[in-house]
């Protein structure tokens, strides 16, 4: 009987093992016609993706690939997203000139900020301990939403003019993706039109050009800082450029590129463990209600 019991236990473990070791999916389908752009990873394996033309936000699971509608809108825009450790979701509103904050669990709206009027494109966002920072691809400013005690949301946003090495270009996309050091003392951003990278002082708005030794990242979109390694999505190049930066973040060198046959104009990235998740915006494909979109998982280098 003991031998039989051991044999049954062995078979049970053998059958269960493949299910337990099932890998995360390499491609996660999103809602047809949703026209996504931004992605954020929240608690556990939860991720969020926005819809450019509607402002809706979808919530999904990196492990199962299941998605659901979290914020149901048709009168806004959702470009870059950032999830903070307090369970909030910050959304850049693109041409609306607004920024939105939602409860990442319920989808309830917590705040709306009027950042800019006229020609504007609020493109990306990063959240530090003291503020949420938004880029504007059409104007030479950052926008700061202050966070008070306990992470409380400020009532108004502040406009921070960019200075120093930053040179604003007319008629094109300028600052796009943004990230921050863990202590929030430095911001990093990419200028899409010329592929320049900047370290920005959050206290003054002074931008210092990062010396890449003659290299650049044209069509730079979403960025992600992981220690001193910087990942920059180059959307129409269908690749992610990888840089190793100096300790002061003022210089760096290209150490590789990440490509994948499933890339179809990726725009922004988020991380989970040793993986990056890139949103395929498919800008070269005319959008229809039936156009398929997805998120692609690739390994960090």
C-alpha positions as CSV (number, residue, x, y, z in Angstrom):
1,X,0.0,0.0,0.0
2,X,2.8,2.4,0.8
3,X,4.5,1.8,-2.5
4,X,1.2,2.4,-4.3
5,X,0.6,5.6,-2.4
6,X,4.0,6.9,-3.3
7,X,3.5,6.0,-6.9
8,X,0.1,7.9,-7.0
9,X,1.7,10.9,-5.3
10,X,4.5,10.9,-7.9
11,X,2.1,10.8,-10.8
12,X,0.0,13.6,-9.2
13,X,3.1,15.8,-8.8
14,X,4.2,15.0,-12.4
15,X,0.8,16.1,-13.8
16,X,0.7,19.2,-11.7
17,X,4.2,20.4,-12.4
18,X,3.7,21.7,-15.9
19,X,0.7,23.8,-14.8
20,X,2.7,25.3,-11.9
21,X,5.6,26.1,-14.1
22,X,3.5,27.6,-16.9
23,X,5.3,30.7,-18.2
24,X,3.8,34.2,-18.5
25,X,2.4,34.7,-22.0
26,X,4.8,36.4,-24.5
27,X,1.9,38.2,-26.1
28,X,-1.2,39.5,-24.3
29,X,-4.2,40.5,-26.6
30,X,-5.9,43.8,-25.8
31,X,-9.3,45.0,-26.6
32,X,-9.9,45.2,-30.4
33,X,-10.1,48.8,-31.6
34,X,-8.8,50.2,-28.3
35,X,-5.7,52.1,-29.8
36,X,-3.5,51.7,-26.8
37,X,-0.3,53.7,-26.1
38,X,0.7,53.7,-22.4
39,X,1.2,50.9,-20.0
40,X,1.9,50.7,-16.2
41,X,2.4,47.7,-13.9
42,X,0.9,48.0,-10.5
43,X,0.7,45.6,-7.6
44,X,1.5,41.9,-8.2
45,X,1.0,41.0,-11.8
46,X,-1.6,43.7,-12.5
47,X,-1.1,46.0,-15.5
48,X,-3.0,48.9,-17.0
49,X,-3.3,50.1,-20.6
50,X,-5.1,53.3,-21.8
51,X,-7.0,54.1,-25.0
52,X,-5.8,57.1,-27.0
53,X,-9.1,58.3,-28.5
54,X,-11.5,57.6,-25.6
55,X,-9.5,57.9,-22.4
56,X,-10.7,54.5,-21.2
57,X,-8.3,52.4,-19.1
58,X,-8.1,48.6,-19.2
59,X,-6.7,46.4,-16.4
60,X,-5.1,43.1,-17.0
61,X,-3.0,40.3,-15.5
62,X,0.5,39.6,-16.8
63,X,0.2,35.9,-15.7
64,X,-3.1,35.0,-17.1
65,X,-3.4,37.5,-19.9
66,X,-7.0,38.3,-18.9
67,X,-8.1,42.0,-19.3
68,X,-11.1,44.0,-18.2
69,X,-12.4,47.5,-18.6
70,X,-11.6,49.6,-15.5
71,X,-12.4,53.1,-16.6
72,X,-15.1,53.5,-19.2
73,X,-14.8,56.8,-21.0
74,X,-15.4,58.1,-24.5
75,X,-14.7,61.8,-24.0
76,X,-11.0,61.9,-23.0
77,X,-7.6,60.6,-24.0
78,X,-5.2,58.3,-22.3
79,X,-1.5,58.4,-23.3
80,X,1.2,57.7,-20.7
81,X,0.2,56.0,-17.4
82,X,1.9,55.5,-14.1
83,X,0.7,53.5,-11.1
84,X,1.9,54.5,-7.6
85,X,2.3,52.4,-4.5
86,X,-0.8,53.9,-3.0
87,X,-3.1,52.2,-5.5
88,X,-3.6,55.2,-7.8
89,X,-3.3,55.5,-11.5
90,X,-2.0,58.7,-13.1
91,X,-2.9,59.3,-16.7
92,X,-1.6,61.8,-19.3
93,X,-4.4,63.3,-21.3
94,X,-2.7,64.1,-24.6
95,X,-4.5,66.8,-26.6
96,X,-7.0,67.5,-23.8
97,X,-4.3,69.3,-21.9
98,X,-5.5,67.5,-18.7
99,X,-4.2,64.9,-16.3
100,X,-6.4,62.3,-14.6
101,X,-6.0,60.3,-11.4
102,X,-8.0,57.1,-10.8
103,X,-8.4,54.5,-8.1
104,X,-6.5,51.6,-9.6
105,X,-8.8,49.1,-7.8
106,X,-12.2,50.5,-8.6
107,X,-11.6,52.9,-11.5
108,X,-13.2,55.8,-9.5
109,X,-12.0,59.2,-10.5
110,X,-9.9,60.9,-7.8
111,X,-8.8,64.1,-9.4
112,X,-8.5,66.0,-12.7
113,X,-5.9,68.7,-13.4
114,X,-6.0,71.3,-16.2
115,X,-2.3,71.4,-17.2
116,X,-2.3,73.4,-20.4
117,X,-4.6,75.1,-22.9
118,X,-4.3,75.6,-26.7
119,X,-2.0,73.4,-28.7
120,X,-0.7,70.8,-26.3
121,X,0.0,67.1,-25.9
122,X,0.4,65.8,-22.4
123,X,2.4,62.7,-23.2
124,X,3.8,60.8,-20.3
125,X,4.0,60.7,-16.5
126,X,6.2,59.5,-13.7
127,X,5.3,59.6,-10.0
128,X,8.0,60.3,-7.3
129,X,7.6,60.6,-3.5
130,X,6.8,64.3,-3.8
131,X,5.0,64.8,-7.1
132,X,3.6,63.4,-10.4
133,X,5.5,64.8,-13.4
134,X,4.0,65.2,-16.9
135,X,5.6,65.9,-20.2
136,X,4.2,68.1,-22.9
137,X,5.4,67.2,-26.4
138,X,4.3,70.6,-27.9
139,X,5.4,73.0,-25.2
140,X,8.7,73.6,-23.3
141,X,7.3,72.7,-19.9
142,X,7.0,70.0,-17.4
143,X,3.9,69.9,-15.2
144,X,4.1,69.1,-11.5
145,X,1.2,67.7,-9.4
146,X,2.5,68.0,-5.8
147,X,1.9,65.2,-3.4
148,X,1.5,66.2,0.3
149,X,1.7,64.3,3.6
150,X,0.7,60.7,3.2
151,X,0.8,61.1,-0.6
152,X,-2.2,63.4,-0.6
153,X,-3.0,64.9,-4.0
154,X,-2.4,68.6,-4.5
155,X,-5.2,70.8,-5.5
156,X,-3.5,72.5,-8.5
157,X,-0.7,71.6,-10.9
158,X,2.4,73.8,-11.4
159,X,4.1,74.7,-14.7
160,X,7.8,74.2,-14.7
161,X,9.7,75.8,-17.6
162,X,12.5,73.8,-19.1
163,X,15.9,75.5,-19.3
164,X,19.6,74.7,-19.7
165,X,20.5,72.5,-22.6
166,X,16.9,71.9,-23.7
167,X,16.1,73.3,-27.2
168,X,12.5,73.2,-28.1
169,X,11.7,72.4,-31.7
170,X,8.6,73.7,-33.4
171,X,6.1,71.6,-35.4
172,X,7.2,68.3,-34.1
173,X,7.1,66.0,-31.0
174,X,9.5,67.1,-28.3
175,X,9.7,65.7,-24.7
176,X,8.0,62.4,-24.6
177,X,8.9,59.6,-22.2
178,X,9.9,60.4,-18.6
179,X,11.3,58.5,-15.6
180,X,12.9,59.4,-12.3
181,X,15.6,58.1,-9.9
182,X,14.2,56.2,-6.9
183,X,14.8,59.2,-4.6
184,X,13.1,61.6,-7.1
185,X,16.1,64.0,-7.2
186,X,16.6,63.6,-11.0
187,X,14.2,63.2,-13.9
188,X,15.2,61.7,-17.2
189,X,13.3,62.4,-20.4
190,X,13.7,61.8,-24.2
191,X,13.1,64.3,-27.0
192,X,11.5,62.3,-29.8
193,X,12.3,64.6,-32.8
194,X,16.1,64.6,-32.3
195,X,16.7,61.6,-30.1
196,X,18.2,63.6,-27.3
197,X,18.2,62.4,-23.7
198,X,18.2,64.8,-20.7
199,X,18.7,64.7,-17.0
200,X,16.3,67.3,-15.5
201,X,16.5,69.0,-12.1
202,X,13.0,68.8,-10.7
203,X,13.7,71.8,-8.5
204,X,14.6,74.2,-11.3
205,X,13.6,72.6,-14.6
206,X,17.2,72.9,-15.8
207,X,17.9,70.2,-18.4
208,X,21.3,68.8,-19.0
209,X,22.0,66.9,-22.2
210,X,23.2,63.4,-21.5
211,X,26.4,62.7,-23.5
212,X,25.8,59.5,-25.5
213,X,29.1,59.7,-27.4
214,X,27.5,60.7,-30.6
215,X,24.6,58.3,-30.5
216,X,21.0,59.3,-30.3
217,X,17.5,57.7,-30.0
218,X,15.3,59.2,-32.8
219,X,11.6,58.4,-32.3
220,X,12.3,57.9,-28.7
221,X,9.1,57.2,-26.9
222,X,8.6,55.5,-23.5
223,X,11.6,55.1,-21.3
224,X,12.5,53.1,-18.2
225,X,15.3,53.6,-15.8
226,X,16.5,50.4,-14.0
227,X,19.4,51.3,-11.7
228,X,21.9,52.9,-14.1
229,X,20.5,51.0,-17.1
230,X,18.1,53.0,-19.3
231,X,15.7,51.4,-21.8
232,X,14.3,53.7,-24.5
233,X,11.6,52.6,-26.9
234,X,12.1,53.7,-30.5
235,X,8.6,53.3,-31.9
236,X,9.0,53.3,-35.7
237,X,12.3,51.5,-35.4
238,X,10.5,48.7,-33.7
239,X,13.2,48.3,-31.1
240,X,14.2,49.2,-27.5
241,X,17.6,50.8,-27.2
242,X,19.6,49.9,-24.1
243,X,22.1,52.3,-22.4
244,X,24.4,52.0,-19.5
245,X,24.6,55.4,-17.8
246,X,27.3,56.9,-15.6
247,X,26.8,57.3,-11.8
248,X,25.7,61.0,-12.3
249,X,23.4,60.1,-15.2
250,X,25.2,62.6,-17.4
251,X,26.8,60.3,-19.9
252,X,26.1,56.8,-21.3
253,X,26.8,54.3,-24.0
254,X,24.7,52.0,-26.0
255,X,25.1,48.4,-24.9
256,X,22.5,46.8,-27.0
257,X,19.0,46.8,-28.6
258,X,16.0,44.6,-28.0
259,X,13.9,43.5,-30.9
260,X,11.1,41.0,-31.3
261,X,9.2,39.8,-34.4
262,X,5.9,40.6,-32.6
263,X,6.8,44.4,-32.3
264,X,4.5,46.6,-34.3
265,X,5.4,50.1,-33.4
266,X,5.8,49.7,-29.6
267,X,5.4,53.0,-27.7
268,X,5.9,52.5,-24.0
269,X,7.2,49.9,-21.6
270,X,6.8,48.7,-18.1
271,X,8.7,46.1,-16.1
272,X,7.9,43.1,-14.0
273,X,10.9,41.1,-12.7
274,X,13.4,40.5,-15.5
275,X,10.8,41.2,-18.2
276,X,9.8,44.3,-20.1
277,X,6.2,44.7,-21.4
278,X,5.8,46.9,-24.6
279,X,2.5,48.1,-26.0
280,X,2.1,47.8,-29.7
281,X,0.4,51.0,-30.9
282,X,0.4,49.9,-34.5
283,X,0.5,53.6,-35.8
284,X,1.0,52.5,-39.4
285,X,-2.2,50.4,-39.4
286,X,-5.4,52.4,-40.0
287,X,-7.5,51.9,-36.8
288,X,-10.9,50.3,-37.1
289,X,-13.2,48.8,-34.4
290,X,-11.8,45.4,-35.3
291,X,-8.1,46.3,-35.3
292,X,-6.1,44.0,-33.0
293,X,-3.7,45.3,-30.4
294,X,-1.4,43.6,-27.9
295,X,1.3,43.8,-25.3
296,X,4.6,42.0,-26.0
297,X,6.8,40.5,-23.3
298,X,10.6,40.6,-23.8
299,X,13.5,39.8,-21.6
300,X,15.8,42.6,-20.2
301,X,19.4,42.6,-21.4
